[in-house]
C-alpha cells in the first residue's frame, strides 16, 4: 500500500470468522476506497483466490474514499475508523430464459424448485428452475393474470399456487411435480373489480383488489381431501370447470383506493399487511377484522414486501422510487418512511426482500431493469438490463444444486420472456 499522503487508523471487523483478520488498527491512506481496502484484507488473508469485499461504516456501505467520508462527517485524521467488511455480492449473470405467447405479468418461485408465471393471455405456467422447461400450463383466468404465489405443501409433497386476475377472481391450484399435473382446487370470488395481488400460506389466502378491499380465505375444506387433511394420497386431476365458488371469510375495508400489495405479517399469524394507491400501508388484525396501524406516505404504491427478519416494509412507486417503512418508527410518532432508494428511470413495478439475506432486496421497473440492493446502501449493488421493454415482476429463488444452493432472481416482462439470473452460490 502506498503510504504517501494523509493517513488514518482503521480497525477491521467482521461477523464471518472464516475471513477474520487482526482488529489492531492499521494506518492507511485517507484516499483509500473500497477497492484499495479490499486489497488490504486480501493481503492480510492471503486466500487462494482474490475475494471481493464491501465495507460498512456506521451501518452503511462505504461508497466514497475515507477522506470524503471523514470530510462529510467532520472527522479528523486522529479518529480511529471501524470498518466492518463482508463478502461482496458478485455481479448476477444470465442463466436461462423461457418464451411466452404474451406479456409475463407475474412471477413467483421463492424457496422452491419450480417457478410459476402468469401472463396477459390468462395462462398459468409452471417451469423447472434447473433448465427452464415448461412442466405444465393451464388457462387460469379470462384476461390478464395480475399475480401468482407459490407455496410448497410438504405433507402432500405438492405445490400450491394462488393466482388472481382482471376477471375479479382468485384461484388455488395444485402442482404435482412427480406427475407434472396441474389441477384447479378452488375459485375464490367476491371482489367487484380486478384482483391485483395474492399471497398464501398453507392454511390461508389473502387478496387485494381494485375495489379497495383486502379479503382473507381459510383453506380448510377448500382443497382436495389429501391436502386439507394433510395426507399424501394422490387424487384424480379435476378440470378447471369443476371448481366451486367461494366467498371470503373476512373482508377488510378501509383503503380509499385500489389495493396493490398484500402480505402476511411474518411474526403475527393473525395480522396481514396491505398497500394501496391511496399512499398508505396498513396492518390489519384479521381476527378482530380491524386496522391496527395505518401509515401514510407521499406517493401511490404499486407493490409491497415485508422483511421476514425485521418486519421492515418495502414499497414500489410510480415516481421511480423504492421506499423503506419502519412500523416501529410510526408507533413512536416518527415518520414511517425511513429511506428512499432512487435509481430506476421509470415506474417501479415490483419489489421483494430476499428471505435468506436480512438486508438484500430486488426491484424491477418499466425501464426494463432488475436491480439488486442492500438496504444499507443508497445505490444498487447491481443493475441488470433484464427486458426489452417493461419489467413487471420479480421473485427470488433458492434452488438446491447438488452440494450447494444457488440464489437466483426470476423476472417477467413486456418482451414475453421469463428470465433467470444467478446471484450467489453457497454450500448447503
ZIVEN-V825484 format. One record per run of one state. SS is the DSSP state (hx for helix, st for strand, lp for the rest). FROM is the first residue (numbers start at 0). TO is the last residue. Records with the same first field share a line. If there is no record, write none. Layout:
SS->FROM-TO  FROM-TO
This chain:
lp->0-5  13-15  19-24  29-32  45-51  57-58  61-64  72-78  87-91  99-102  108-112  119-121  128-132  139-143  153-156  165-168  176-179  189-193  200-202  209-211  218-223  228-238  242-243  247-248  253-257  264-269  276-278  285-288  296-299  306-311  317-319  325-325  331-335  342-346  353-358  365-367  374-380  385-389  401-402  413-415  427-427
st->6-12  25-28  52-56  59-60  79-86  92-98  103-107  113-118  122-127  133-138  144-152  157-164  169-175  180-188  194-199  203-208  212-217  244-246  249-252  258-263  270-275  279-284  289-295  300-305  312-316  320-324  336-341  347-352  359-364  368-373  381-384  390-400  403-412  416-426
hx->16-18  33-44  65-71  224-227  239-241  326-330
